[in-house]
Structures are given as structure tokens and as C-alpha cells.
């Protein structure tokens, strides 16, 4: 029996649905990056889950929205004197981000209910899908929770809330990919006796490290730390820059000190590359199924590519196109790491 307890054709339809929604979530992550890089995230100062789907349609509506934006600190401190046309440009980015979120919710919920009614989703698999739907709904609330942090006493959103929002998006993407991989016949799954528990644990550690690195990247983005120390491999002419632990208490440096946050992001990137490469070498030497080796090699390739894009983005001063490529790369690494983890954990360990 398949994970969905349906027929082969039903399994194919469910898999296409889940992968399609995953692709939409990937697009959402990229659009979210554009919202952040264009400083558009505070342009809509209200959360209206239903009515907010309708953008301003008349000039009077645009003027009313603009007046609300003028009441927050970002306008008076950063964008004082902004024209209505310039406001419309940032408004459309944020509106597109929110609209895509609503669309993803419908793209998941409607087929889910249809598959459920047709009994193509059953048991624990149906509950897992319901959990993803609930997490998606919570993500909308988390997004507003993030935006609220920048409407009163700040000119941008809290880096903590931004990190929570981005990590939740990556989690939803990983869950969708995992569930799509779960669909299908058990007989098609890989069962190896040459994959050790240590190799499986290393794959799990790599997956966790990728998420940690993504969270550090979110802190870098939230603090705009990528706009500083735009050299590589040195920071301010040093491998270990000054100013890493200037704030008190000491642990705040890892979350709020621009120098420390960027340094940590660089350092963990090197760790991720080394762990991924060592894991691949270990599997090449022992695994007797090339599919596991290929999935590990894919992770290594994606991580190396992401590191190169990150360096290019940094030394170029974070232009929009490269910033978006780097955020998209993070999502691709998450998906590849999920694929590999699923592949290797479906192998028997001696």
C-alpha cells in the first residue's frame, strides 16, 4: 500500500499536487526576498486576511493607503517626501507577497479537501497534510506578527521575527517535499544494508546545519549585515575581525551584533561545506546504490553553488538580483537536503 492508501494514479495526482504547492512556496520565498530587499514590507500597515486581497482600485484608495504609511516611522525617517508613484511600487511588492500567500493556501486547501472526500488521503498521511495546512495558516499570522514589529518604534522589522517567518517558510517547503517523496509504492523505496547508522546521523546533522545556516542568514538579512564587510575571505582585513563580542550580555552578540552575526554566517557556511563533502566521500566509499550517492552529490553541488552566490552577493554589495538568487539558493539547498535525508533514512542500517 502507498502512503496515501490510494491507487497508482491517485498517488501520482497527490504527488503532483504536493510538488506544485512546494513550487509555489519556493516562489513565495523568492518574492519575500524581493519584499525585503526593496524595503517594501511595511507599505501595507493593516492585516486583512480577506479584504486585503483587493488592492486599491481608485485614486482615493491609494491616497488613503499612502496616508496610513505616512503615519509609521519608516516614512518619516527613511522615505520622507516619497511620491505616490514610488509608494505604489513598494505597495505592489508587499501586496503580491500577501496575495501569493493566500493563493498558496487555496492551492493546498481545495485539493486537500477533494482528495480527502475521494478517500485518496487516509490515516496518518492525511493528518500530516492537515498539519502542513495549519502551519501555513500560522505562517500568515507570523508574517503579520513580523510586520507589526516595524510599525511603531522601528524603521524595519525585528530580525527575530524575520528569522521566525523565513524558517517557517523553509519548514513548510521541506515538509511538502518530504510528503511528496512519501507518496508511492513501498517496493520502490531504497533498502540498503551498507548505509550505517553513523552515515544516517551525519545526514540528519547536515540537514540540521542547513537549517541553522538559514536562520543565521535570516539574522544577517534582518540586521542588514550583508551591507557591511563586503570583502572575502577577510573581514576588515582579518580572518577574525574585531568587535565580535562588544555587546552585553555576551549572548546578545550572536543575535544583534552585526559583526558577529555575519562572521557566524560565514563560519557555519564553511562547516556545512566540509560536513557535506565528508558525508559524500563516506557514501561513495560504502554505499552500493548510486541513488543515495547521487542525492548526496546533489546536496554538495547545491551547497557549493549557494556559497559561491553568497560570496558574489556580499562583495557586490547585495544587489537585488544576487540577493534574490541567494535566497532562492537557500530554498534549493533545503529541498535537496530534504531529498537526501528522505533517501538515506529509507535505507536499512546494519
Buried (B, 14 or more C-beta within 10 A) or exposed (E): EBBBBBEEEBBEBBBEBBBBBBBBBBBBBBBBBBBBBBBBBBBBBEBEBEEBEEBBEEEEEBEEBBEBBBEBBBBEEEBEEBEEEEBBEBBBBBBBBBBBBBBBBEBBBEBBEEBBEEEBBBEEBBEBBBEBBEBBBEBBEBBBBBBBBBBEEBBBBBBBBBBBBBBBBBBBBBBBBBBBBBBBEEEEEBEBEBBBEEBBEBBEEBBEBBBBBBBBBBBBBBBBBBEBBEEEEEBEEEEEBEBBBEBEEEEEBBBBBBBBBBBBBBEBBEEBBEBBBEBBEBBEEBBEBEEBBBBBBBBBBBBEBBBEBBBBBBEEEBEEEBBBBBBBBBBBBBBBBBBBBBBBBBBEBE
